[in-house]
Amino acid sequence: MENVTFIRENQTFGNWTEHSIEYKVVSILLVTLICGIGIVGNVMVILVVLTTKHMRTPTNCYLVSLAVADLMVLTAAGLPNITDSLYGQWVYGYVGCLCITYFQYLGINASSCSITAFTIERYIAICHPIKAQFLCTLSRAKKIIVVVWAFTSLYCVMWFYLSDTKEIHYAGNVTIVTCAYKVSRNQYLPIYFTDFAVFYVLPLMLATILYGLIARILFLNPLPSDPKENKKLKKDACQGNKSISSKNSNCTSSTTAASRRQVTKMLAVVVILFALLWMPYRTLVVVNSFLEQAYLDLWFLLFCRICVYLNSAINPVIYNAMSQKFRAAFKKLCSCRAQRSEKPAAYSMALTYSVIKETSNGESPDHYTTELDELTAADEFLPRKRMSFDDGHMSGSKVTFSNA
């Protein structure tokens, strides 16, 4: 990343080696720990969403996109930092310099766009539920993710032309190889401020406005109800099932409201941490842009890097702490249970059916009870129903379905 280059260009080799031992130990331990946890956590997020059917929602698709971007940041920025601290120079050559720099910025920009995408999706789903029925769909989410990655991939192509390896010679025939930029810092500033505005300032401004509107709906006003659900409840009420409809309506509305509040809180925490953890690095580069002699304290630069890596590693921890569905899916993934059992217990109930054969000769009826597969509802509890129908071929035969 940018600060690695400027360290080598603005510090003497003596100052670098003076801090090398202590710096190496702290840097390698912290970066290895954070990147290790982050890589495992983000891989688990991708696996639970891709392998668990009820987890494939539009919001979770954006979280998968964010997890892929975070993995890219951790592997392209975090892991090379370990070898850089260990050897004190760039060891991946010219091609590695171009590719790693490209994937660093691709991961950073794609994560910002993914956060913006799920923020807009949450706003539409909560504040405009009627439009959300055809706007917030799984297929549309996949198309938006493809557009996000295509845009960021093309935008970051310029780093193939702006990056290069450089050799810095010190007294005593000491040569240090760095992965640097071809242009000077002054020429790079317009590119950086474009990145700063498009992928940091604008997403945070948009998130602040939209989450303010979401909070007004969720926490100050009643939750807009689902038109389909209202139509169904109204029909039930007209047929005389007023008490049952009222009970189901209250249960469904309260459950949906609580679920949406929890999801919104979790995503808001992701956005807030993105703003806070990226702030030291962004602030440092902005300040250095106006200084003749850039501020490049070695330990503060390490702190900025750790914050960036932590931002990419902490999201799976947030999902596990604030989402019951993710927590259950993580546990089942770790315990290596069968794919068939991967459904949340809180949203499932067993369904049994009984076949009762009545005979006309006074014999005792035969009674069969069989357990069916577990049924799962993604966002609301299934209403308890009892259905019956006559066989039509056997007099007195009846099949009865009931929730257990």
C-alpha atoms as a printed R data frame, in Angstrom:
    type eleno elety resid chain resno       x       y       z
1   ATOM     1    CA   MET     A     1   0.000   0.000   0.000
2   ATOM     2    CA   GLU     A     2   0.976   3.609  -0.378
3   ATOM     3    CA   ASN     A     3   2.606   4.084   3.020
4   ATOM     4    CA   VAL     A     4   5.075   1.231   2.390
5   ATOM     5    CA   THR     A     5   6.595   3.097  -0.524
6   ATOM     6    CA   PHE     A     6   6.946   6.408   1.256
7   ATOM     7    CA   ILE     A     7   8.586   4.823   4.278
8   ATOM     8    CA   ARG     A     8  11.474   3.623   2.149
9   ATOM     9    CA   GLU     A     9  11.776   6.882   0.243
10  ATOM    10    CA   ASN     A    10  11.777   9.224   3.215
11  ATOM    11    CA   GLN     A    11  13.665   7.344   5.937
12  ATOM    12    CA   THR     A    12  17.327   6.454   6.119
13  ATOM    13    CA   PHE     A    13  18.327   2.816   6.214
14  ATOM    14    CA   GLY     A    14  19.771   3.360   9.705
15  ATOM    15    CA   ASN     A    15  16.453   4.550  11.107
16  ATOM    16    CA   TRP     A    16  14.707   1.609   9.445
17  ATOM    17    CA   THR     A    17  16.995  -1.020  10.969
18  ATOM    18    CA   GLU     A    18  16.875   0.668  14.374
19  ATOM    19    CA   HIS     A    19  13.225  -0.296  14.721
20  ATOM    20    CA   SER     A    20  13.312  -3.441  12.638
21  ATOM    21    CA   ILE     A    21  13.462  -6.155  15.326
22  ATOM    22    CA   GLU     A    22  10.700  -4.807  17.547
23  ATOM    23    CA   TYR     A    23   8.660  -3.715  14.572
24  ATOM    24    CA   LYS     A    24   8.984  -7.093  12.880
25  ATOM    25    CA   VAL     A    25   7.776  -9.009  15.934
26  ATOM    26    CA   VAL     A    26   4.765  -6.801  16.624
27  ATOM    27    CA   SER     A    27   3.831  -6.387  12.971
28  ATOM    28    CA   ILE     A    28   4.068 -10.059  12.079
29  ATOM    29    CA   LEU     A    29   2.135 -11.237  15.153
30  ATOM    30    CA   LEU     A    30  -0.708  -8.722  14.818
31  ATOM    31    CA   VAL     A    31  -1.093  -8.983  11.061
32  ATOM    32    CA   THR     A    32  -0.934 -12.792  11.109
33  ATOM    33    CA   LEU     A    33  -3.562 -13.010  13.861
34  ATOM    34    CA   ILE     A    34  -5.962 -10.525  12.266
35  ATOM    35    CA   CYS     A    35  -5.562 -11.862   8.727
36  ATOM    36    CA   GLY     A    36  -5.914 -15.463   9.894
37  ATOM    37    CA   ILE     A    37  -9.167 -14.780  11.740
38  ATOM    38    CA   GLY     A    38 -10.455 -12.610   8.913
39  ATOM    39    CA   ILE     A    39  -9.738 -15.119   6.162
40  ATOM    40    CA   VAL     A    40 -11.398 -17.985   8.036
41  ATOM    41    CA   GLY     A    41 -14.405 -15.843   8.995
42  ATOM    42    CA   ASN     A    42 -15.033 -14.474   5.513
43  ATOM    43    CA   VAL     A    43 -14.697 -17.918   3.943
44  ATOM    44    CA   MET     A    44 -17.319 -19.181   6.405
45  ATOM    45    CA   VAL     A    45 -19.679 -16.323   5.455
46  ATOM    46    CA   ILE     A    46 -19.390 -17.280   1.788
47  ATOM    47    CA   LEU     A    47 -19.910 -20.986   2.505
48  ATOM    48    CA   VAL     A    48 -22.967 -20.635   4.743
49  ATOM    49    CA   VAL     A    49 -24.742 -18.384   2.242
50  ATOM    50    CA   LEU     A    50 -23.902 -20.507  -0.793
51  ATOM    51    CA   THR     A    51 -24.676 -23.870   0.825
52  ATOM    52    CA   THR     A    52 -27.728 -22.965   2.942
53  ATOM    53    CA   LYS     A    53 -30.894 -22.326   0.973
54  ATOM    54    CA   HIS     A    54 -32.738 -20.105   3.458
55  ATOM    55    CA   MET     A    55 -29.646 -17.844   3.744
56  ATOM    56    CA   ARG     A    56 -29.785 -16.877   0.071
57  ATOM    57    CA   THR     A    57 -31.443 -13.499   0.451
58  ATOM    58    CA   PRO     A    58 -30.658 -10.233  -1.396
59  ATOM    59    CA   THR     A    59 -29.013  -8.745   1.693
60  ATOM    60    CA   ASN     A    60 -26.841 -11.813   2.234
61  ATOM    61    CA   CYS     A    61 -25.767 -11.718  -1.430
62  ATOM    62    CA   TYR     A    62 -24.321  -8.271  -0.805
63  ATOM    63    CA   LEU     A    63 -22.631  -9.602   2.342
64  ATOM    64    CA   VAL     A    64 -21.025 -12.347   0.233
65  ATOM    65    CA   SER     A    65 -19.738  -9.667  -2.137
66  ATOM    66    CA   LEU     A    66 -18.360  -7.778   0.862
67  ATOM    67    CA   ALA     A    67 -16.741 -10.963   2.195
68  ATOM    68    CA   VAL     A    68 -15.006 -11.610  -1.145
69  ATOM    69    CA   ALA     A    69 -13.729  -8.013  -1.197
70  ATOM    70    CA   ASP     A    70 -12.480  -8.324   2.386
71  ATOM    71    CA   LEU     A    71 -10.697 -11.565   1.519
72  ATOM    72    CA   MET     A    72  -8.996  -9.745  -1.333
73  ATOM    73    CA   VAL     A    73  -7.819  -6.976   0.998
74  ATOM    74    CA   LEU     A    74  -6.520  -9.432   3.603
75  ATOM    75    CA   THR     A    75  -4.638 -11.582   1.096
76  ATOM    76    CA   ALA     A    76  -3.364  -8.821  -1.217
77  ATOM    77    CA   ALA     A    77  -2.499  -6.238   1.465
78  ATOM    78    CA   GLY     A    78  -2.191  -8.126   4.748
79  ATOM    79    CA   LEU     A    79  -0.155 -11.176   3.778
80  ATOM    80    CA   PRO     A    80   2.451  -9.245   1.706
81  ATOM    81    CA   ASN     A    81   2.879  -6.974   4.726
82  ATOM    82    CA   ILE     A    82   4.108  -9.997   6.704
83  ATOM    83    CA   THR     A    83   6.845 -10.823   4.198
84  ATOM    84    CA   ASP     A    84   7.692  -7.126   3.878
85  ATOM    85    CA   SER     A    85   8.228  -6.888   7.642
86  ATOM    86    CA   LEU     A    86  10.176 -10.129   7.696
87  ATOM    87    CA   TYR     A    87  12.581  -9.410   4.823
88  ATOM    88    CA   GLY     A    88  12.545  -5.615   4.906
89  ATOM    89    CA   GLN     A    89  11.931  -5.316   1.167
90  ATOM    90    CA   TRP     A    90   9.647  -6.332  -1.688
91  ATOM    91    CA   VAL     A    91  10.090 -10.004  -2.600
92  ATOM    92    CA   TYR     A    92   7.330 -10.629  -5.182
93  ATOM    93    CA   GLY     A    93   8.969  -9.047  -8.223
94  ATOM    94    CA   TYR     A    94   7.581  -6.768 -10.909
95  ATOM    95    CA   VAL     A    95   4.527  -8.844 -11.854
96  ATOM    96    CA   GLY     A    96   3.670  -9.355  -8.192
97  ATOM    97    CA   CYS     A    97   3.887  -5.608  -7.625
98  ATOM    98    CA   LEU     A    98   1.389  -4.885 -10.395
99  ATOM    99    CA   CYS     A    99  -1.067  -7.638  -9.501
100 ATOM   100    CA   ILE     A   100  -0.991  -7.165  -5.730
101 ATOM   101    CA   THR     A   101  -1.448  -3.397  -6.019
102 ATOM   102    CA   TYR     A   102  -4.373  -3.936  -8.395
103 ATOM   103    CA   PHE     A   103  -6.112  -6.432  -6.107
104 ATOM   104    CA   GLN     A   104  -5.547  -4.213  -3.077
105 ATOM   105    CA   TYR     A   105  -7.475  -1.344  -4.580
106 ATOM   106    CA   LEU     A   106 -10.036  -3.655  -6.185
107 ATOM   107    CA   GLY     A   107 -10.870  -5.174  -2.798
108 ATOM   108    CA   ILE     A   108 -11.015  -1.767  -1.099
109 ATOM   109    CA   ASN     A   109 -13.279  -0.207  -3.729
110 ATOM   110    CA   ALA     A   110 -15.507  -3.280  -4.106
111 ATOM   111    CA   SER     A   111 -16.084  -3.431  -0.343
112 ATOM   112    CA   SER     A   112 -17.157   0.203  -0.314
113 ATOM   113    CA   CYS     A   113 -19.560  -0.358  -3.223
114 ATOM   114    CA   SER     A   114 -20.978  -3.498  -1.574
115 ATOM   115    CA   ILE     A   115 -21.696  -1.542   1.603
116 ATOM   116    CA   THR     A   116 -23.448   1.135  -0.448
117 ATOM   117    CA   ALA     A   117 -25.492  -1.530  -2.267
118 ATOM   118    CA   PHE     A   118 -26.855  -3.235   0.841
119 ATOM   119    CA   THR     A   119 -27.560   0.166   2.426
120 ATOM   120    CA   ILE     A   120 -29.782   1.128  -0.520
121 ATOM   121    CA   GLU     A   121 -31.377  -2.330  -0.485
122 ATOM   122    CA   ARG     A   122 -32.272  -1.983   3.214
123 ATOM   123    CA   TYR     A   123 -33.720   1.477   2.618
124 ATOM   124    CA   ILE     A   124 -35.994   0.258  -0.189
125 ATOM   125    CA   ALA     A   125 -37.032  -2.898   1.698
126 ATOM   126    CA   ILE     A   126 -38.062  -1.002   4.827
127 ATOM   127    CA   CYS     A   127 -39.181   2.419   3.638
128 ATOM   128    CA   HIS     A   128 -40.773   1.332   0.347
129 ATOM   129    CA   PRO     A   129 -42.078  -2.227   0.898
130 ATOM   130    CA   ILE     A   130 -44.333  -2.177  -2.167
131 ATOM   131    CA   LYS     A   131 -41.471  -1.300  -4.525
132 ATOM   132    CA   ALA     A   132 -39.245  -3.780  -2.691
133 ATOM   133    CA   GLN     A   133 -41.362  -6.677  -3.989
134 ATOM   134    CA   PHE     A   134 -39.886  -6.240  -7.465
135 ATOM   135    CA   LEU     A   135 -36.738  -4.206  -6.714
136 ATOM   136    CA   CYS     A   136 -35.220  -6.178  -3.820
137 ATOM   137    CA   THR     A   137 -35.093  -9.607  -5.411
138 ATOM   138    CA   LEU     A   138 -32.362 -12.212  -5.465
139 ATOM   139    CA   SER     A   139 -31.850 -12.020  -9.220
140 ATOM   140    CA   ARG     A   140 -31.609  -8.226  -9.154
141 ATOM   141    CA   ALA     A   141 -29.101  -8.390  -6.292
142 ATOM   142    CA   LYS     A   142 -26.895 -10.740  -8.322
143 ATOM   143    CA   LYS     A   143 -27.015  -8.388 -11.319
144 ATOM   144    CA   ILE     A   144 -26.086  -5.403  -9.147
145 ATOM   145    CA   ILE     A   145 -23.139  -7.321  -7.685
146 ATOM   146    CA   VAL     A   146 -21.904  -8.158 -11.194
147 ATOM   147    CA   VAL     A   147 -22.139  -4.465 -12.143
148 ATOM   148    CA   VAL     A   148 -20.270  -3.434  -8.966
149 ATOM   149    CA   TRP     A   149 -17.383  -5.802  -9.617
150 ATOM   150    CA   ALA     A   150 -17.243  -4.962 -13.314
151 ATOM   151    CA   PHE     A   151 -17.103  -1.235 -12.565
152 ATOM   152    CA   THR     A   152 -14.444  -1.525  -9.854
153 ATOM   153    CA   SER     A   153 -12.384  -3.972 -11.927
154 ATOM   154    CA   LEU     A   154 -12.252  -1.549 -14.851
155 ATOM   155    CA   TYR     A   155 -11.651   1.448 -12.610
156 ATOM   156    CA   CYS     A   156  -8.642  -0.193 -10.935
157 ATOM   157    CA   VAL     A   157  -6.946  -1.142 -14.222
158 ATOM   158    CA   MET     A   158  -5.010   2.145 -14.037
159 ATOM   159    CA   TRP     A   159  -2.873   0.685 -11.209
160 ATOM   160    CA   PHE     A   160  -1.236  -1.650 -13.712
161 ATOM   161    CA   TYR     A   161   0.207   1.478 -15.325
162 ATOM   162    CA   LEU     A   162   0.930   3.414 -12.123
163 ATOM   163    CA   SER     A   163   2.858   0.749 -10.201
164 ATOM   164    CA   ASP     A   164   6.452  -0.344 -10.589
165 ATOM   165    CA   THR     A   165   9.344  -1.784  -8.617
166 ATOM   166    CA   LYS     A   166  12.157   0.552  -7.563
167 ATOM   167    CA   GLU     A   167  15.617   0.018  -6.153
168 ATOM   168    CA   ILE     A   168  16.791   2.343  -3.378
169 ATOM   169    CA   HIS     A   169  20.535   2.418  -2.746
170 ATOM   170    CA   TYR     A   170  21.976   3.171   0.691
171 ATOM   171    CA   ALA     A   171  25.505   3.643   1.940
172 ATOM   172    CA   GLY     A   172  27.500   0.467   2.277
173 ATOM   173    CA   ASN     A   173  26.252  -1.045  -0.988
174 ATOM   174    CA   VAL     A   174  22.849  -1.778   0.521
175 ATOM   175    CA   THR     A   175  19.975  -1.944  -1.973
176 ATOM   176    CA   ILE     A   176  16.315  -2.178  -1.019
177 ATOM   177    CA   VAL     A   177  13.656  -3.188  -3.570
178 ATOM   178    CA   THR     A   178  10.243  -1.567  -3.139
179 ATOM   179    CA   CYS     A   179   6.881  -1.733  -4.871
180 ATOM   180    CA   ALA     A   180   6.291   1.943  -5.604
181 ATOM   181    CA   TYR     A   181   4.356   4.246  -7.896
182 ATOM   182    CA   LYS     A   182   5.697   5.533 -11.193
183 ATOM   183    CA   VAL     A   183   4.347   9.036 -10.604
184 ATOM   184    CA   SER     A   184   5.317  11.406  -7.799
185 ATOM   185    CA   ARG     A   185   3.145  12.092  -4.780
186 ATOM   186    CA   ASN     A   186   1.888  15.405  -6.171
187 ATOM   187    CA   GLN     A   187   0.792  13.774  -9.422
188 ATOM   188    CA   TYR     A   188  -0.912  10.971  -7.524
189 ATOM   189    CA   LEU     A   189  -3.028  13.317  -5.370
190 ATOM   190    CA   PRO     A   190  -5.870  13.841  -7.911
191 ATOM   191    CA   ILE     A   191  -6.261  10.074  -8.226
192 ATOM   192    CA   TYR     A   192  -6.263   9.632  -4.477
193 ATOM   193    CA   PHE     A   193  -8.813  12.377  -3.837
194 ATOM   194    CA   THR     A   194 -11.076  10.841  -6.476
195 ATOM   195    CA   ASP     A   195 -10.873   7.524  -4.619
196 ATOM   196    CA   PHE     A   196 -11.392   9.320  -1.321
197 ATOM   197    CA   ALA     A   197 -14.547  11.080  -2.539
198 ATOM   198    CA   VAL     A   198 -16.130   8.239  -4.542
199 ATOM   199    CA   PHE     A   199 -15.341   5.272  -2.299
200 ATOM   200    CA   TYR     A   200 -15.333   6.821   1.176
201 ATOM   201    CA   VAL     A   201 -17.025  10.215   1.540
202 ATOM   202    CA   LEU     A   202 -20.017   9.643  -0.746
203 ATOM   203    CA   PRO     A   203 -20.854   6.147   0.606
204 ATOM   204    CA   LEU     A   204 -20.740   7.430   4.185
205 ATOM   205    CA   MET     A   205 -22.876  10.479   3.395
206 ATOM   206    CA   LEU     A   206 -25.422   8.277   1.626
207 ATOM   207    CA   ALA     A   207 -25.399   5.745   4.470
208 ATOM   208    CA   THR     A   208 -25.944   8.494   7.057
209 ATOM   209    CA   ILE     A   209 -28.994   9.827   5.213
210 ATOM   210    CA   LEU     A   210 -30.553   6.458   4.416
211 ATOM   211    CA   TYR     A   211 -30.034   4.945   7.860
212 ATOM   212    CA   GLY     A   212 -31.569   8.073   9.353
213 ATOM   213    CA   LEU     A   213 -34.692   7.498   7.243
214 ATOM   214    CA   ILE     A   214 -34.679   3.787   8.118
215 ATOM   215    CA   ALA     A   215 -34.416   4.575  11.831
216 ATOM   216    CA   ARG     A   216 -37.381   6.921  11.586
217 ATOM   217    CA   ILE     A   217 -39.495   4.111  10.120
218 ATOM   218    CA   LEU     A   218 -38.306   1.272  12.359
219 ATOM   219    CA   PHE     A   219 -37.984   3.021  15.701
220 ATOM   220    CA   LEU     A   220 -40.296   6.043  15.527
221 ATOM   221    CA   ASN     A   221 -43.156   5.022  13.232
222 ATOM   222    CA   PRO     A   222 -45.044   1.731  12.812
223 ATOM   223    CA   LEU     A   223 -43.440  -0.697  10.381
224 ATOM   224    CA   PRO     A   224 -45.058  -0.609   6.930
225 ATOM   225    CA   SER     A   225 -46.885  -3.888   6.501
226 ATOM   226    CA   ASP     A   226 -46.690  -6.285   3.601
227 ATOM   227    CA   PRO     A   227 -49.567  -5.651   1.154
228 ATOM   228    CA   LYS     A   228 -49.880  -9.360   0.365
229 ATOM   229    CA   GLU     A   229 -50.112 -10.186   4.045
230 ATOM   230    CA   ASN     A   230 -52.750  -7.498   4.645
231 ATOM   231    CA   LYS     A   231 -54.828  -8.786   1.754
232 ATOM   232    CA   LYS     A   232 -54.694 -12.317   3.095
233 ATOM   233    CA   LEU     A   233 -55.579 -11.256   6.635
234 ATOM   234    CA   LYS     A   234 -58.453  -9.150   5.369
235 ATOM   235    CA   LYS     A   235 -59.811 -12.116   3.444
236 ATOM   236    CA   ASP     A   236 -59.601 -14.332   6.523
237 ATOM   237    CA   ALA     A   237 -61.418 -11.740   8.581
238 ATOM   238    CA   CYS     A   238 -64.258 -11.553   6.029
239 ATOM   239    CA   GLN     A   239 -64.680 -15.314   6.301
240 ATOM   240    CA   GLY     A   240 -65.211 -15.112  10.040
241 ATOM   241    CA   ASN     A   241 -61.724 -15.982  11.304
242 ATOM   242    CA   LYS     A   242 -61.248 -12.611  12.971
243 ATOM   243    CA   SER     A   243 -59.681 -13.824  16.204
244 ATOM   244    CA   ILE     A   244 -57.188 -16.127  14.476
245 ATOM   245    CA   SER     A   245 -56.289 -13.472  11.909
246 ATOM   246    CA   SER     A   246 -55.702 -10.898  14.600
247 ATOM   247    CA   LYS     A   247 -53.433 -13.249  16.534
248 ATOM   248    CA   ASN     A   248 -51.428 -14.229  13.472
249 ATOM   249    CA   SER     A   249 -51.219 -10.601  12.376
250 ATOM   250    CA   ASN     A   250 -49.827  -9.435  15.703
251 ATOM   251    CA   CYS     A   251 -47.340 -12.317  15.858
252 ATOM   252    CA   THR     A   252 -46.184 -11.882  12.269
253 ATOM   253    CA   SER     A   253 -45.900  -8.096  12.472
254 ATOM   254    CA   SER     A   254 -43.949  -8.119  15.728
255 ATOM   255    CA   THR     A   255 -41.649 -10.891  14.503
256 ATOM   256    CA   THR     A   256 -40.995  -9.176  11.168
257 ATOM   257    CA   ALA     A   257 -40.389  -5.822  12.850
258 ATOM   258    CA   ALA     A   258 -37.931  -7.316  15.342
259 ATOM   259    CA   SER     A   259 -36.119  -9.209  12.579
260 ATOM   260    CA   ARG     A   260 -35.784  -6.115  10.398
261 ATOM   261    CA   ARG     A   261 -34.579  -4.012  13.304
262 ATOM   262    CA   GLN     A   262 -31.903  -6.571  14.131
263 ATOM   263    CA   VAL     A   263 -30.689  -6.856  10.533
264 ATOM   264    CA   THR     A   264 -30.626  -3.078  10.183
265 ATOM   265    CA   LYS     A   265 -28.657  -2.665  13.419
266 ATOM   266    CA   MET     A   266 -26.120  -5.239  12.248
267 ATOM   267    CA   LEU     A   267 -25.614  -3.550   8.878
268 ATOM   268    CA   ALA     A   268 -25.415  -0.121  10.517
269 ATOM   269    CA   VAL     A   269 -22.614  -1.416  12.775
270 ATOM   270    CA   VAL     A   270 -20.760  -2.655   9.670
271 ATOM   271    CA   VAL     A   271 -20.998   0.819   8.118
272 ATOM   272    CA   ILE     A   272 -19.934   2.605  11.318
273 ATOM   273    CA   LEU     A   273 -16.883   0.375  11.752
274 ATOM   274    CA   PHE     A   274 -15.994   0.884   8.095
275 ATOM   275    CA   ALA     A   275 -15.998   4.655   8.693
276 ATOM   276    CA   LEU     A   276 -14.020   4.503  11.944
277 ATOM   277    CA   LEU     A   277 -11.398   1.939  10.971
278 ATOM   278    CA   TRP     A   278 -10.613   3.560   7.640
279 ATOM   279    CA   MET     A   279 -10.462   7.053   9.146
280 ATOM   280    CA   PRO     A   280  -6.816   6.936  10.425
281 ATOM   281    CA   TYR     A   281  -5.412   5.922   7.041
282 ATOM   282    CA   ARG     A   282  -7.629   8.327   5.068
283 ATOM   283    CA   THR     A   283  -6.862  11.182   7.438
284 ATOM   284    CA   LEU     A   284  -3.116  10.522   7.295
285 ATOM   285    CA   VAL     A   285  -3.011  10.681   3.503
286 ATOM   286    CA   VAL     A   286  -5.152  13.840   3.409
287 ATOM   287    CA   VAL     A   287  -2.894  15.555   5.954
288 ATOM   288    CA   ASN     A   288   0.278  14.442   4.177
289 ATOM   289    CA   SER     A   289  -1.115  15.839   0.947
290 ATOM   290    CA   PHE     A   290  -0.739  19.360   2.341
291 ATOM   291    CA   LEU     A   291   2.603  18.888   4.116
292 ATOM   292    CA   GLU     A   292   5.939  19.466   2.496
293 ATOM   293    CA   GLN     A   293   7.484  16.712   4.625
294 ATOM   294    CA   ALA     A   294   5.020  13.860   5.026
295 ATOM   295    CA   TYR     A   295   4.355  12.458   8.503
296 ATOM   296    CA   LEU     A   296   5.537   8.841   8.323
297 ATOM   297    CA   ASP     A   297   6.007   7.598  11.859
298 ATOM   298    CA   LEU     A   298   6.625   3.875  11.592
299 ATOM   299    CA   TRP     A   299   4.344   2.836  14.447
300 ATOM   300    CA   PHE     A   300   1.490   5.094  13.415
301 ATOM   301    CA   LEU     A   301   1.674   3.645   9.930
302 ATOM   302    CA   LEU     A   302   1.434   0.176  11.450
303 ATOM   303    CA   PHE     A   303  -1.608   1.325  13.434
304 ATOM   304    CA   CYS     A   304  -3.265   2.572  10.226
305 ATOM   305    CA   ARG     A   305  -2.601  -0.740   8.512
306 ATOM   306    CA   ILE     A   306  -3.934  -2.758  11.431
307 ATOM   307    CA   CYS     A   307  -7.156  -0.726  11.370
308 ATOM   308    CA   VAL     A   308  -7.602  -1.457   7.656
309 ATOM   309    CA   TYR     A   309  -7.005  -5.189   8.120
310 ATOM   310    CA   LEU     A   310  -9.258  -5.242  11.169
311 ATOM   311    CA   ASN     A   311 -12.086  -3.691   9.159
312 ATOM   312    CA   SER     A   312 -11.895  -6.581   6.697
313 ATOM   313    CA   ALA     A   313 -11.657  -9.210   9.446
314 ATOM   314    CA   ILE     A   314 -14.295  -8.039  11.907
315 ATOM   315    CA   ASN     A   315 -17.450  -8.322   9.776
316 ATOM   316    CA   PRO     A   316 -17.943 -12.110  10.283
317 ATOM   317    CA   VAL     A   317 -17.601 -11.528  14.040
318 ATOM   318    CA   ILE     A   318 -20.385  -8.929  13.840
319 ATOM   319    CA   TYR     A   319 -22.639 -11.324  11.923
320 ATOM   320    CA   ASN     A   320 -22.070 -14.046  14.507
321 ATOM   321    CA   ALA     A   321 -22.734 -11.689  17.425
322 ATOM   322    CA   MET     A   322 -25.817  -9.915  16.062
323 ATOM   323    CA   SER     A   323 -27.548 -12.418  13.745
324 ATOM   324    CA   GLN     A   324 -29.167 -15.570  15.080
325 ATOM   325    CA   LYS     A   325 -29.347 -17.068  11.585
326 ATOM   326    CA   PHE     A   326 -25.648 -16.543  10.888
327 ATOM   327    CA   ARG     A   327 -24.743 -17.814  14.355
328 ATOM   328    CA   ALA     A   328 -26.734 -21.016  13.831
329 ATOM   329    CA   ALA     A   329 -25.317 -21.462  10.326
330 ATOM   330    CA   PHE     A   330 -21.742 -20.970  11.575
331 ATOM   331    CA   LYS     A   331 -22.264 -23.577  14.303
332 ATOM   332    CA   LYS     A   332 -23.679 -26.110  11.860
333 ATOM   333    CA   LEU     A   333 -20.871 -25.474   9.414
334 ATOM   334    CA   CYS     A   334 -18.266 -26.005  12.138
335 ATOM   335    CA   SER     A   335 -19.933 -29.195  13.338
336 ATOM   336    CA   CYS     A   336 -20.038 -30.508   9.739
337 ATOM   337    CA   ARG     A   337 -23.679 -31.543   9.935
338 ATOM   338    CA   ALA     A   338 -25.585 -32.796   6.943
339 ATOM   339    CA   GLN     A   339 -26.893 -30.275   4.439
340 ATOM   340    CA   ARG     A   340 -30.452 -31.380   5.096
341 ATOM   341    CA   SER     A   341 -30.395 -30.231   8.720
342 ATOM   342    CA   GLU     A   342 -29.127 -26.723   7.980
343 ATOM   343    CA   LYS     A   343 -32.262 -24.778   8.856
344 ATOM   344    CA   PRO     A   344 -32.763 -22.355  11.759
345 ATOM   345    CA   ALA     A   345 -34.568 -23.880  14.699
346 ATOM   346    CA   ALA     A   346 -36.239 -20.596  15.612
347 ATOM   347    CA   TYR     A   347 -38.135 -20.503  12.322
348 ATOM   348    CA   SER     A   348 -39.092 -24.149  11.931
349 ATOM   349    CA   MET     A   349 -41.763 -26.527  13.116
350 ATOM   350    CA   ALA     A   350 -42.340 -30.166  12.441
351 ATOM   351    CA   LEU     A   351 -45.348 -31.239  10.357
352 ATOM   352    CA   THR     A   352 -46.968 -34.613  10.827
353 ATOM   353    CA   TYR     A   353 -49.789 -36.291   9.014
354 ATOM   354    CA   SER     A   354 -52.047 -39.078  10.169
355 ATOM   355    CA   VAL     A   355 -53.885 -41.541   7.989
356 ATOM   356    CA   ILE     A   356 -56.963 -42.946   9.715
357 ATOM   357    CA   LYS     A   357 -58.834 -45.716   7.984
358 ATOM   358    CA   GLU     A   358 -62.352 -46.205   9.314
359 ATOM   359    CA   THR     A   359 -64.001 -49.540   8.624
360 ATOM   360    CA   SER     A   360 -67.650 -50.319   8.475
361 ATOM   361    CA   ASN     A   361 -67.443 -53.771  10.120
362 ATOM   362    CA   GLY     A   362 -66.645 -52.497  13.611
363 ATOM   363    CA   GLU     A   363 -62.939 -53.293  13.486
364 ATOM   364    CA   SER     A   364 -60.549 -50.922  15.117
365 ATOM   365    CA   PRO     A   365 -59.103 -48.367  12.674
366 ATOM   366    CA   ASP     A   366 -55.503 -48.454  11.501
367 ATOM   367    CA   HIS     A   367 -53.563 -45.320  12.599
368 ATOM   368    CA   TYR     A   368 -50.356 -44.270  10.814
369 ATOM   369    CA   THR     A   369 -48.227 -41.276  11.809
370 ATOM   370    CA   THR     A   370 -45.202 -40.198   9.809
371 ATOM   371    CA   GLU     A   371 -42.763 -37.334  10.453
372 ATOM   372    CA   LEU     A   372 -42.206 -35.072   7.426
373 ATOM   373    CA   ASP     A   373 -39.193 -32.927   6.627
374 ATOM   374    CA   GLU     A   374 -38.852 -29.735   8.601
375 ATOM   375    CA   LEU     A   375 -40.455 -26.681   6.997
376 ATOM   376    CA   THR     A   376 -38.795 -23.330   7.195
377 ATOM   377    CA   ALA     A   377 -40.045 -19.772   6.737
378 ATOM   378    CA   ALA     A   378 -37.432 -17.159   5.930
379 ATOM   379    CA   ASP     A   379 -38.908 -14.103   7.613
380 ATOM   380    CA   GLU     A   380 -42.128 -15.104   9.371
381 ATOM   381    CA   PHE     A   381 -43.676 -17.953  11.283
382 ATOM   382    CA   LEU     A   382 -45.857 -20.367   9.398
383 ATOM   383    CA   PRO     A   383 -49.539 -20.076  10.382
384 ATOM   384    CA   ARG     A   384 -50.940 -23.115  12.095
385 ATOM   385    CA   LYS     A   385 -53.431 -24.756   9.726
386 ATOM   386    CA   ARG     A   386 -55.513 -27.905   9.712
387 ATOM   387    CA   MET     A   387 -56.598 -29.289   6.362
388 ATOM   388    CA   SER     A   388 -58.709 -32.352   5.629
389 ATOM   389    CA   PHE     A   389 -60.137 -33.974   2.537
390 ATOM   390    CA   ASP     A   390 -62.107 -37.070   1.690
391 ATOM   391    CA   ASP     A   391 -60.445 -39.855  -0.214
392 ATOM   392    CA   GLY     A   392 -63.348 -40.299  -2.601
393 ATOM   393    CA   HIS     A   393 -62.519 -43.925  -3.330
394 ATOM   394    CA   MET     A   394 -62.960 -45.475   0.122
395 ATOM   395    CA   SER     A   395 -66.048 -44.726   2.158
396 ATOM   396    CA   GLY     A   396 -65.182 -43.326   5.542
397 ATOM   397    CA   SER     A   397 -61.478 -42.786   4.799
398 ATOM   398    CA   LYS     A   398 -60.020 -39.461   5.863
399 ATOM   399    CA   VAL     A   399 -56.562 -37.922   5.703
400 ATOM   400    CA   THR     A   400 -55.782 -35.230   8.281
401 ATOM   401    CA   PHE     A   401 -52.808 -32.856   8.234
402 ATOM   402    CA   SER     A   402 -51.881 -30.956  11.377
403 ATOM   403    CA   ASN     A   403 -48.912 -29.027  12.748
404 ATOM   404    CA   ALA     A   404 -47.165 -30.908  15.550
